[in-house]
Structures are given as structure tokens and as C-alpha cells.
Amino acid sequence: MKKSTTGLLLGSALVIGLSGCATDFQRGGERSGSGATTASSDRAWYQQPVVCGIAGGLIGGSIAYATSGSSDEEENTALGATAGAAVGGLLCADRTPEPEPVAEPEPMPEPEPAPVTEFETVTLDSEVTFAFDSAEIRPQAHRTLDEVATTLRENPDLRVRIEGHTDSVGSAQYNQDLSQRRADSVKEYLVSRGIDERRMTTRGFGEENPVATNETDAGRQQNRRVEIINWD
């Protein structure tokens, strides 16, 4: 058999074998369930890039040997083997695609709280807010009044009325004057916390508007109060 015929037959056989390796490798990747090829460490021995490179070298060398003349057969064979090895290695190289980067969802902006359109009434017990027969605010009431100031600062459209009330002990005129001074003290405290005085109005009602009986200590204590209510 002639050299050219032998080389071409050997080359053809190796081409078919190499194509089969690559096809098996690709099908194996499809069977992996994820659509990507498996890692080279999981392949059969004939699917390794090194083996494919050797097979490609034999293919290239055989074809070059079969088609070259006697004068340049060694040079052409070497060049063909080198090119074939490169092609074979590429065919069986690990072509696992890089995973697509997963874009992180953009954080949703938190909705701003709805503005308060009406002030909720706050009642201050005078037994806690003021000493007996005094309009000076006690420290125990500061926390509640600071919360009122915060609400007013965060809702600049709100306005409030500050109303003072007493029980029926003492003269009506004295009680009216005491209730007014206590309402004014609450307003002054809120002004000291940054609230515009034009957003507040005060009034002392004395003993005119009881919420409980003045015949008992418990009832009188409920009547001695300062209320901060919505000012329409």
C-alpha cells in the first residue's frame, strides 16, 4: 500500500475517533442536568485534553506525512503534528461556560410616613405635672412634653390648644387663675423645645369643666389636669 494511502486512512480513522471523543464529552455535559459540560476530572480517559491533543497530533502528522514529498516529509510531518495537537486539545478542552452574574435586587425605598393631620389629645395629671398650688412643671412630665414637641416638629401644620383645669377646692377665681398659669407653663416648655408659640394657644377653665365628681379625692385628682388638644 502506498504511503499516501496509508497516511490518509490512518488520519481518517483518528479524525473519526477524535470527533467521537468530543461528541461524547458534549453529550455528557448535556446529561449533567445544568446544560454545562462536566469538569475535566469527571471525564473518561479518552476525553482528556492531553489525550485529544496526542490524537490530534497523530492526525496532523499522518496527513502531513501522507501528502508530503520525500524531500520535506520530516518537516511537514512535524508541522502537521503540532497543528493537529493544538486542534485536538481545543476540541476536548473544558468549555464550561462561566455562570451569568446574578444581579442583586435593588432595595425598595421605604415609604415616608404619612403626615399627621390631627393632634391626638394628651392629658397631663396635675399631681404628676405640678406641685400643689404651683404652676412649675415637675421633671416627671418632661418626657411626655418632649414627645409632644417631637410630634409638633415633625408635623409643622399641626396647632394645639393647651387647656388648664382644676377641682372645686378654693375660690372659682383663684382656680381659674391657677389653671391659666399651668397652661401657660406647658406652652413655655414647648417653646423652649423649639415649637413656634404661634402654633399654640392657652386657656384656663378653672373648675368649670370637671370630668369626675369633686366629692372624692380620686375624682378631684382627675379634675386637676392640663389637656393638649387639636387646635382647628
N, C-alpha and C positions, 0 to 999 in steps of 0.2 A: 504494500500500500504506500502511496506517495506521502511525503512529509506534509504537504499542504492538506491532503485529505485527512490524515491522522490528526493534525493540529486542529482542523476545523471541527471534526467530530468530538474531540476532547473538549474543545471550547464550548460547543453547543451543549454538551452534557452538563458541564459545570454551570453554564448560564441557567439552564432549567433548574438545576439544584439550588442555585443561589436565589432564584426567583421564588422558589417554593419556601425557602427559609424566611424570606422577607414577608411572603403572604401569610405563612403560619403565625409569624410574630404579630402582624397586624390583626389577624382574626382573634388571636389570643387576647389582644388588648381590647377588642370589641366585646369579648365574652366576660371581661372583668367587671362589667356592670356599670362602670362610670364613663365609658366612651373613650378612656385614655389607655395607652399602652402600659403594660406592666413594667416594673423596674428590671434592669438587665440581670440582677441576681436571681430573678424568678424565671428566666428563660431557659429553654433547652440548650444543650451544649452547642448545637449547630446554629442557634440563633444569636450567639455572642458576636459582637462586632469583630473580635480578633479572628474568629473562625471565618466569618464572612469576608474579612479582609484577605485572609490566605486564599480562600476560594476565588475571590476577585483577582488576586494576583496570578493565580494559575490560569484563569480565563484569559486575562490580558496577555500573559506571556505566551500561552498556547496560540492565540490568534495571531500575535505578532510574529511568532516563530514560523507559523504556517504560511504567512503571507510575505515573509522577507526572503531576500536572496541569500545565497551562501556567503556573500561578502559582508553583509551587515546584519546577519541573523542574531548575533550575540547582542549587539547594541539595541536592535529593535525589540528583541525579547525582553531585555531589562526594562526598557521604557514601557512596554506593554504591561509587564508585571506590576510596575509601580502604579500606573494609572488604574489598572484593574483592582489593585488592593485598595486604593483610595475610594473607588466607586463601591466596592463591596462593603467596606466599613461604613460608608454613609447609608447604604441601603438598610443595614441592620442596626444602625445607631439608635440610641434611645431617643425617640421623638415624642416623648410625653409632653403634651402642651402645658405651658405654665398656667396655673389657675387664674381665672379672671379676678381682679381685685374687687372685693365686695365693698361697695360704698356704704359708709355708716349713715344711718338716717339723721337728717338734720333735726336738732332739738326744736320742739314746738315752743314758741314763746308763751309764757304764762299770761293768761288774760288779766288785765288790770281790774282791780276790784271796782265794782260799781259805786259811784259817788252816793253818799248818804244824803237824802233829801229832807229828812225829818229827824230832829233830835229826840232820842228816847229819854223820857223823864228820869232824872236822878234825884233821889230823896236822901237828904243828909239828916241823920238824927242829931238833934242839938246836944244830947247828952254825950255824944262822941265828938261832935264838931266844935262845940263851945263849952266853956266852963259855965258854972251857974252865974247868971246875971252878968254875962260877959259877951262881947262881940269878937273876941280874939280867937282865931281858928286854932284848934289843937293839932299837934303833929299827926294824930291818928287819922285825920281827914285828908292829909296831903296826898296820899296815894289815889284816893277816889277823885280828888280835884285834878290831879295830874293826868288821869285818864280822860277826864272831861276836856282838858286843854288839848290833849293829843287828838281827840276826835274833832275838835273845832279847827285845829291847824290843818288836818288832813282834808277837811271839808269846808273850804272858805266861804261857801254860800250859806252855811248854817248860821242862824242867830238864836240866842236863847234869852228867856226871861228868868230872872232869879227872884224867887218869892220867899219871904220870911213869914213864919207863923209861930204863935205862942199858945200856951194854955191860958186858962182864965184866972190864974192866980195873979193878983195885983190889979192896978187900975188899967182900964182899957187904953188910955193914952200912953201910959208907960209901956205897955206891951206892944203897942203899935210902933213906938219909937225904937224899942229893942229889936223887934223883928226887922225894921228897916236897916238898922246898923249891922245886923248879922248878914242880911242880903248884900249890903254894900261891901262887907268884908270878903265875901266869896268873890264878888266881882273884882275887887282889888287883887286878890290872889291870882285869878286867871289872867289879869292884865300883866302881872309880874312874870307869868309864863308865856308871854308873847301874844296874847289874844287882844285884838283891837277892841277897845272899850265901846266903840260904836256898834259892835255886834252884840252887845249885851244891854239889857235894861233891868232895873231892880224895882221892887215894891215890897213894902212891909204891910201885912194884913193884920198883924196883932193876933187877937183871939177870934177874929170874925169867921174863919173857915176851919172849924175843928173836923178831924177825921175819926175821932173816937170820943167817948164820954170824958168829961172833965171831973167826974165824980170819983175816979180811981187813979192811983199812981200810974198804972200801966197806960190808961187812956190819956192822961196828961202828958206822959212821955211821948206818945205818938203825935200829939198835937204840937209839941215843941220841935219844929223841923224847918229845914230850908229845902225848897224844891227848885231844881233847874229844869225848865221845860222848854219846848219848842216855841220860838217867837215867830209867828206867821208874818 
